[in-house]
Amino acid sequence: MIVLFWISAAIVAYVYLGYPCLIALWARAVDRRPRREPFADDRWPAISIVIAARNEAARLGGRIHNLLAQEYPGAREIIVVSDGSSDTTAAVLAPFGDAVRLLQLPPGGKPAALNAGVAASRGEILVFADARQRFAPGALMALVSNLSDPGVGGATGELVLDCEQGDASDSAVGEGIGLYWTYEKWLRRMESRVWSTLGATGAIYALRRSCWSPLPATTLLDDVLAPMRAVLNGSRIVFEEAAIAYDRASTDAAAESRRKTRTLAGNYQILFQEPRLLLPFANPVWVQYVSHKLGRLIVPWALIGLFVGSIALAATHPFVALVMALQGIFYGLALAGAIFHARERFARVAFTFVMMNISAVAGLAALRRGREVWR
């Protein structure tokens, strides 16, 4: 049991403390930010903005206005792929005329819709966006400017949630999500400076057409699989904090848990889709991938091991007894956040942390059962 306790403690400590310290020092030592230079003859590449949407008529009008208001010196096209929509999507887009191309498909899922949108597009640079979010002014230019560096295959923008700006409703999960997302974006920024991020934010990212390959129909995380394929082929995906998209965080713990279950199921799935990610000689960001992505999948099991080991050894080791007590306090706060919607920040953060780790276990279970968690 002592071995179980220490191995479990070491895994949790490394993923949430050791790796952030390592990547911060690494990023400071190398700081490989993109070498941005003006495009040849100041000719910005043609871009194709692809949006996959199902029954998003209520949002699409405002979304298209937002994209058309973006300043961009080069040619652009906007392609909306309707994935079996049964609402008024076509009627909402009709007033935009030739500014928007609508592809209407039978229901097939987001990966199929993105594949169709890319196949129909003409731009040298693919920009992926969702119907729900809005881009800040200058986001497109900031995003694409990174691709003036020939070593950069894509760039992901920064998704800013309302709860990061103090605008979230008073919910147990909102504040925890905001703090977690702030931490996650800091990791991405550091990883980008070392070499490459480990995916992109689906709401705002750009990819060279030459880096794209069609997605399998059952793909859960298109915004991880597509960028990581580019990384495996030698390109970088960089983080651009000046390319901002705005969104609202979920205030419903059950809905957020479902979203995280899908995300973490996708992280398991991608190991089968791209097993090269596990090979240090094939994956140029192997250390980051194992520490960040795989680490998050292993931590729930390490937490169980730590808890079991603590119970078994608490009576014989004072330090283990202290760790056991701290776990009891932490999980008690999480329970208070779940049941009583406690207002204390620690309770909300504890609840969100526990919920996310439960979702990781649920994601594996759902993937093994073949449930359609991507719907």
C-alpha positions as CSV (number, residue, x, y, z in Angstrom):
1,M,0.0,0.0,0.0
2,I,2.9,2.4,0.7
3,V,4.0,2.0,-3.0
4,L,0.4,2.7,-4.2
5,F,0.2,5.8,-2.0
6,W,3.5,7.3,-3.1
7,I,3.1,6.5,-6.8
8,S,-0.4,8.0,-6.8
9,A,0.7,11.1,-4.9
10,A,3.6,11.6,-7.3
11,I,1.3,11.4,-10.4
12,V,-1.1,13.9,-9.0
13,A,1.7,16.3,-7.9
14,Y,3.5,16.1,-11.2
15,V,0.5,16.7,-13.4
16,Y,-0.8,19.7,-11.4
17,L,2.4,21.1,-10.0
18,G,5.5,19.6,-11.5
19,Y,4.6,19.8,-15.1
20,P,3.4,23.5,-14.9
21,C,6.8,24.4,-13.3
22,L,8.7,22.4,-15.9
23,I,6.8,24.0,-18.9
24,A,7.2,27.5,-17.5
25,L,10.9,27.1,-17.1
26,W,11.2,25.4,-20.5
27,A,9.2,28.2,-22.2
28,R,11.4,30.8,-20.6
29,A,14.5,29.1,-21.8
30,V,13.6,28.6,-25.5
31,D,10.7,31.0,-26.1
32,R,10.0,30.0,-29.7
33,R,7.4,32.5,-30.6
34,P,6.4,32.7,-34.3
35,R,8.7,34.7,-36.6
36,R,6.0,37.0,-38.0
37,E,7.0,38.8,-41.2
38,P,4.8,40.7,-43.7
39,F,3.2,38.4,-46.3
40,A,4.9,38.7,-49.8
41,D,3.8,41.9,-51.5
42,D,1.5,42.4,-48.5
43,R,-0.8,39.8,-50.0
44,W,-2.7,38.1,-47.2
45,P,-3.7,34.5,-48.1
46,A,-7.2,33.8,-49.1
47,I,-9.2,32.3,-46.2
48,S,-12.2,30.0,-45.9
49,I,-14.2,30.3,-42.7
50,V,-16.1,27.0,-42.1
51,I,-19.0,26.8,-39.6
52,A,-20.7,23.5,-39.0
53,A,-24.2,24.1,-37.6
54,R,-27.3,22.2,-36.7
55,N,-30.5,24.2,-35.9
56,E,-28.6,27.3,-35.2
57,A,-30.9,29.7,-37.0
58,A,-31.3,31.9,-33.9
59,R,-27.6,32.6,-33.7
60,L,-26.4,32.5,-37.3
61,G,-27.6,36.0,-38.3
62,G,-25.6,37.7,-35.6
63,R,-22.6,35.4,-36.2
64,I,-22.4,36.2,-39.9
65,H,-22.6,39.9,-39.2
66,N,-19.8,39.5,-36.7
67,L,-17.6,37.7,-39.3
68,L,-18.3,40.2,-42.0
69,A,-17.4,43.0,-39.7
70,Q,-13.9,41.6,-39.2
71,E,-11.1,43.5,-41.0
72,Y,-9.1,41.3,-43.3
73,P,-7.0,42.5,-46.2
74,G,-7.2,39.3,-48.3
75,A,-10.0,37.4,-49.9
76,R,-12.4,35.5,-47.7
77,E,-15.4,33.2,-48.0
78,I,-17.8,32.0,-45.4
79,I,-19.2,28.5,-45.7
80,V,-22.0,27.3,-43.4
81,V,-22.6,23.6,-43.4
82,S,-26.1,22.7,-42.2
83,D,-25.9,19.3,-40.6
84,G,-29.5,18.2,-41.1
85,S,-31.0,21.4,-39.7
86,S,-34.8,21.4,-39.5
87,D,-35.1,25.1,-38.6
88,T,-35.0,28.3,-40.7
89,T,-31.2,28.2,-41.3
90,A,-31.6,28.7,-45.1
91,A,-34.0,31.6,-44.6
92,V,-31.8,33.4,-42.1
93,L,-28.7,33.2,-44.4
94,A,-30.6,34.1,-47.6
95,P,-30.3,37.9,-47.0
96,F,-26.5,37.7,-47.0
97,G,-26.5,36.6,-50.7
98,D,-23.1,35.7,-52.1
99,A,-21.3,36.6,-48.9
100,V,-22.2,33.2,-47.4
101,R,-22.3,29.8,-49.1
102,L,-24.7,27.3,-47.5
103,L,-24.2,23.6,-47.8
104,Q,-27.2,21.5,-46.7
105,L,-26.5,17.9,-45.7
106,P,-28.5,15.2,-44.1
107,P,-27.6,14.6,-40.4
108,G,-24.2,13.1,-40.2
109,G,-22.4,14.7,-37.3
110,K,-19.9,17.6,-37.1
111,P,-16.9,15.7,-38.6
112,A,-18.8,15.0,-41.8
113,A,-20.0,18.6,-41.9
114,L,-16.4,19.9,-41.5
115,N,-15.1,17.5,-44.2
116,A,-17.8,18.7,-46.6
117,G,-17.1,22.4,-45.8
118,V,-13.4,22.0,-46.4
119,A,-13.9,20.1,-49.6
120,A,-16.1,22.9,-50.9
121,S,-13.8,25.7,-49.8
122,R,-11.1,27.5,-51.9
123,G,-9.0,29.3,-49.4
124,E,-5.3,28.6,-48.7
125,I,-6.1,29.0,-45.0
126,L,-9.0,27.3,-43.3
127,V,-10.5,29.1,-40.3
128,F,-12.9,27.1,-38.1
129,A,-15.6,28.8,-36.0
130,D,-18.8,27.9,-34.2
131,A,-22.2,29.6,-34.4
132,R,-22.4,30.4,-30.8
133,Q,-19.3,32.6,-30.1
134,R,-18.3,36.0,-31.4
135,F,-14.9,37.2,-32.5
136,A,-13.3,40.4,-31.1
137,P,-12.3,43.0,-33.6
138,G,-9.0,42.1,-35.3
139,A,-9.2,38.4,-34.4
140,L,-8.9,37.2,-37.9
141,M,-5.8,39.2,-38.8
142,A,-4.2,38.3,-35.5
143,L,-4.9,34.6,-36.1
144,V,-3.7,34.4,-39.7
145,S,-0.6,36.6,-39.1
146,N,1.1,33.7,-37.4
147,L,1.0,31.8,-40.7
148,S,3.5,34.1,-42.2
149,D,6.0,31.9,-40.4
150,P,6.5,28.9,-42.7
151,G,7.1,26.6,-39.8
152,V,3.6,27.3,-38.4
153,G,0.9,25.0,-39.6
154,G,-1.9,26.6,-37.6
155,A,-2.9,29.0,-34.9
156,T,-5.5,28.8,-32.2
157,G,-7.1,31.8,-30.6
158,E,-8.1,32.5,-27.1
159,L,-11.6,31.7,-25.9
160,V,-12.7,34.1,-23.2
161,L,-15.5,33.0,-21.0
162,D,-17.9,35.4,-19.2
163,C,-16.9,33.8,-15.8
164,E,-13.3,35.0,-16.4
165,Q,-14.6,38.5,-16.5
166,G,-16.8,38.3,-13.5
167,D,-20.0,38.0,-15.5
168,A,-21.1,34.5,-14.8
169,S,-24.2,33.7,-12.8
170,D,-24.0,32.6,-9.2
171,S,-23.5,28.9,-9.8
172,A,-21.3,26.2,-8.1
173,V,-19.7,25.3,-11.4
174,G,-19.2,28.7,-13.2
175,E,-16.4,30.1,-11.1
176,G,-14.6,26.8,-11.0
177,I,-14.8,26.5,-14.8
178,G,-13.4,30.0,-15.1
179,L,-10.4,29.3,-13.0
180,Y,-9.7,26.0,-14.7
181,W,-10.0,27.5,-18.1
182,T,-7.6,30.4,-17.1
183,Y,-5.1,27.7,-16.0
184,E,-5.6,25.7,-19.1
185,K,-4.9,28.7,-21.4
186,W,-1.8,29.5,-19.5
187,L,-0.5,25.9,-20.2
188,R,-1.3,26.3,-23.9
189,R,0.6,29.6,-24.0
190,M,3.7,28.0,-22.4
191,E,3.4,24.9,-24.7
192,S,3.2,27.2,-27.7
193,R,6.4,28.9,-26.7
194,V,8.2,25.6,-26.3
195,W,7.0,24.3,-29.6
196,S,3.3,23.7,-30.1
197,T,0.0,23.5,-28.4
198,L,-1.6,20.1,-28.0
199,G,-4.7,21.0,-30.1
200,A,-6.8,24.1,-30.7
201,T,-9.9,25.8,-29.5
202,G,-12.7,24.7,-31.8
203,A,-14.4,28.2,-31.6
204,I,-11.4,29.9,-33.2
205,Y,-8.5,28.3,-35.0
206,A,-6.8,28.4,-38.4
207,L,-5.0,25.7,-40.3
208,R,-3.2,25.6,-43.6
209,R,-5.1,23.6,-46.2
210,S,-2.0,21.5,-46.7
211,C,-2.1,20.4,-43.1
212,W,-5.7,19.2,-43.3
213,S,-6.9,15.6,-43.8
214,P,-10.5,14.4,-43.7
215,L,-11.8,13.5,-40.2
216,P,-13.1,10.0,-39.4
217,A,-16.9,10.2,-39.1
218,T,-17.0,9.3,-35.4
219,T,-14.3,11.9,-34.3
220,L,-15.2,13.5,-31.0
221,L,-12.5,16.2,-30.9
222,D,-11.9,17.6,-34.3
223,D,-10.1,20.5,-32.8
224,V,-7.5,18.2,-31.3
225,L,-7.2,15.6,-34.0
226,A,-6.8,17.9,-36.9
227,P,-4.1,20.1,-35.3
228,M,-2.2,17.2,-33.8
229,R,-2.0,15.5,-37.2
230,A,-0.3,18.7,-38.4
231,V,2.1,18.5,-35.4
232,L,2.9,14.9,-36.1
233,N,3.8,15.9,-39.6
234,G,6.3,18.5,-38.4
235,S,4.3,21.7,-38.2
236,R,3.6,23.9,-35.2
237,I,0.2,25.0,-33.8
238,V,0.7,28.2,-31.9
239,F,-1.4,30.1,-29.4
240,E,-2.5,33.6,-30.3
241,E,-3.9,35.5,-27.4
242,A,-4.8,38.5,-29.5
243,A,-7.3,36.5,-31.5
244,I,-10.2,36.4,-29.1
245,A,-13.6,34.8,-29.2
246,Y,-16.2,35.3,-26.5
247,D,-18.5,32.7,-25.0
248,R,-20.6,32.0,-22.0
249,A,-19.7,29.3,-19.5
250,S,-22.2,26.6,-18.6
251,T,-24.0,27.3,-15.3
252,D,-25.5,23.8,-15.3
253,A,-23.3,21.2,-13.6
254,A,-25.0,18.3,-15.4
255,A,-24.5,20.0,-18.8
256,E,-20.9,20.8,-18.0
257,S,-20.3,17.2,-16.9
258,R,-21.7,15.9,-20.2
259,R,-19.4,18.2,-22.1
260,K,-16.3,17.2,-20.1
261,T,-17.3,13.5,-20.5
262,R,-17.4,14.0,-24.3
263,T,-14.0,15.9,-24.3
264,L,-12.2,13.3,-22.2
265,A,-13.7,10.4,-24.2
266,G,-12.3,12.2,-27.2
267,N,-8.9,12.2,-25.5
268,Y,-9.0,8.5,-25.1
269,Q,-10.3,8.0,-28.7
270,I,-7.5,10.0,-30.3
271,L,-5.0,7.5,-28.9
272,F,-6.6,4.9,-31.2
273,Q,-6.9,7.3,-34.1
274,E,-3.3,8.5,-33.9
275,P,-1.2,6.0,-31.9
276,R,1.9,7.8,-33.1
277,L,1.2,10.3,-30.3
278,L,2.5,7.7,-27.8
279,L,5.9,7.3,-29.6
280,P,8.6,9.8,-28.5
281,F,10.5,9.5,-31.8
282,A,7.3,10.3,-33.8
283,N,5.7,12.9,-31.6
284,P,7.7,16.2,-31.4
285,V,5.7,17.2,-28.3
286,W,5.7,13.8,-26.6
287,V,6.8,15.1,-23.2
288,Q,4.0,17.7,-23.2
289,Y,1.4,15.3,-24.5
290,V,2.2,12.6,-21.9
291,S,2.3,15.2,-19.1
292,H,-0.7,17.2,-20.1
293,K,-3.2,15.1,-22.1
294,L,-2.4,11.6,-20.8
295,G,-1.8,12.9,-17.3
296,R,-5.3,14.2,-17.1
297,L,-6.6,10.7,-18.0
298,I,-4.4,9.0,-15.4
299,V,-5.1,11.4,-12.5
300,P,-8.6,10.1,-11.6
301,W,-7.2,6.7,-11.1
302,A,-4.3,8.1,-9.1
303,L,-6.7,10.0,-6.9
304,I,-8.5,6.7,-6.2
305,G,-5.1,5.1,-5.4
306,L,-4.1,7.9,-3.1
307,F,-7.4,7.7,-1.2
308,V,-7.3,4.0,-0.8
309,G,-3.6,4.1,0.2
310,S,-4.3,6.9,2.7
311,I,-7.1,4.9,4.4
312,A,-4.9,1.8,4.7
313,L,-1.9,3.6,6.1
314,A,-3.3,6.6,8.0
315,A,-3.1,4.8,11.4
316,T,0.6,4.0,11.0
317,H,2.1,7.0,9.3
318,P,1.5,10.6,10.6
319,F,2.2,12.2,7.2
320,V,-0.3,9.8,5.5
321,A,-2.8,10.7,8.2
322,L,-2.4,14.4,7.4
323,V,-2.8,13.7,3.7
324,M,-6.0,11.7,4.5
325,A,-7.3,14.6,6.5
326,L,-6.6,17.1,3.7
327,Q,-8.4,14.8,1.2
328,G,-11.4,14.6,3.6
329,I,-11.6,18.4,3.8
330,F,-11.2,18.8,0.0
331,Y,-13.9,16.3,-0.8
332,G,-16.1,17.7,1.9
333,L,-15.9,21.1,0.2
334,A,-16.6,19.5,-3.2
335,L,-19.7,17.9,-1.7
336,A,-20.8,21.2,-0.3
337,G,-20.4,22.8,-3.7
338,A,-22.5,20.0,-5.3
339,I,-25.3,19.8,-2.8
340,F,-25.6,23.3,-1.3
341,H,-24.1,25.4,-4.1
342,A,-21.7,26.9,-1.6
343,R,-20.6,30.4,-2.3
344,E,-17.0,29.9,-1.1
345,R,-14.5,29.8,-3.9
346,F,-12.7,26.8,-2.5
347,A,-15.9,24.8,-2.5
348,R,-16.7,25.7,-6.1
349,V,-13.2,24.9,-7.3
350,A,-13.2,21.6,-5.4
351,F,-16.6,20.7,-6.9
352,T,-15.4,21.5,-10.4
353,F,-12.2,19.5,-10.0
354,V,-14.0,16.4,-8.7
355,M,-16.6,16.7,-11.4
356,M,-14.0,16.9,-14.1
357,N,-12.2,13.8,-12.8
358,I,-15.4,11.8,-12.6
359,S,-16.1,12.9,-16.2
360,A,-12.8,11.4,-17.2
361,V,-13.8,8.0,-15.9
362,A,-17.3,8.4,-17.4
363,G,-15.7,9.3,-20.7
364,L,-13.8,6.1,-20.8
365,A,-16.8,4.1,-19.9
366,A,-19.0,5.8,-22.5
367,L,-16.4,5.2,-25.2
368,R,-16.0,1.5,-24.3
369,R,-19.8,1.1,-24.5
370,G,-19.9,2.9,-27.9
371,R,-22.3,5.5,-26.7
372,E,-22.7,8.5,-29.0
373,V,-21.2,11.0,-26.7
374,W,-20.4,13.3,-29.6
375,R,-24.0,14.0,-30.3
